[in-house]
Amino acid sequence: QVHLVESGGGLVQAGGSLRLSCVASGSTFGIIAIGWYRQAPGRQRELVADLSSGGSINYADSVKGRFTISRDNAKNTVYLQMNSLKPEDTAVYLCKADSYSLTLHESWGQGTQVTVSS
């Protein structure tokens, strides 16, 4: 079982930056992919960015060139650096980890609110 805790959300003006953090604990050795999703009111949850244990990275088209996902294995932490923020980036940002230990497990954090004012 993997436990995820996000932090770093807040209120920022359009054009500003935020860095989100996701600290993983528990059975982190089994993590095969970890990333960020977001959910805005009235909209479906969508992938923002994720990275696999093999190093491959995926970004949503809407954030390419503005957001960067990175990982510090020593700290069991994944970051999402968000630059040039837009009002449409406003959402709850959630960390998700896929881990494997005999079976595949999916773990979610509680989320952190990001609000971008125009």
N, C-alpha and C positions, 0 to 999 in steps of 0.2 A: 504494500500500500504506500502511495506517495502522497504527502501532504504539501499543499502549495499555498503560499501567502504572498499576495501582491501588495505593493505600495508605490507611492510616487504620483498618484493622480492629483488633480486639483483644477483650479480655474486659471485660464491663461487667455490672453488676447490673441486674436488671429495673427499669424506670423511668428508667434512665440514657440518655445520649446519646452518639452517635459521629458524626463527619463523615468520610465517605469521599471520596477524591480520585481522579480518573482523568485522567492527563496523556496527551494525544495528540501524536504526532509523525509525520512523513512527509507523505503527501499529504492533509493536513487540510483543504485548500481544497475537496476533493470530498465532505466529510462531509454527508450529507443527514439523518441521524438518529443520535443517540447516547443511550445509556442504561445502566441497571443491571438486571442479572438476578441471581438467587440460586439456589443449589442446595444443599439439605439432604440428608444421607445417606438413601438409599432413596427419594428423591423426585425428580420431574422438575424440570428447570430452569424457572424461571418469571420472567416480567417483573415487575420492581419499579416502575420508572419510566423513561420515556424522553421526549426532546424532539426535535422536528424543527427543521430549519434555518428553517422558517417560524414557529417559536415555539409550536407546539401541544405540550401536555404530557399524558402519560397516566400514571396511577398504578394499581397494583393496588388492588382494594377493601380488601385487608387492611392497607394502609399509608396510605390516605388520611387526612389530618388529622394524621399523625405524621411522615411523611417529606416532604422537600422536595428536588427536583432543581433545580440551577441550573448556569449555564455562564458561565465567564469567557473570552471569545474571545481577549482579549489574551494570556492564559496558556495557551490551548488546553487548558483544564482543565474538567472537569465534576465537580460535587460532589453528594453525597447526604447531606443532613443528616437524621439519624435520631434522633428524640426518642421518649420514652415506650416504650423498647424492651421487648419481651416475649421470653420464652424461645423462643417459636415463630419469632422472627426469626433464630434461630441458623442460619447457613448460610455457604457461601462466596459472596461477592458478586463478580460479574464485570461488567466494563465491555464494552459492545459498541458498535461503530460500523458504520453502513452508509454506504458511500461510492460515488460514481459517477465513473468515468473510462473512458469508452467502454463499460464493462460495470459491473454492480453487484458490489461487493465487500463481504464481511462480515468484520469483524475483531474478535477477542476478546482481552482481557487475560488475565493468568495467575490473577487472582482474589485476594481478600483475605478472611481468615477473620474472621467476626463471631460471637462467642459471648456469649450473654446468660444469666446465671445467675439462678436464682429465689431 
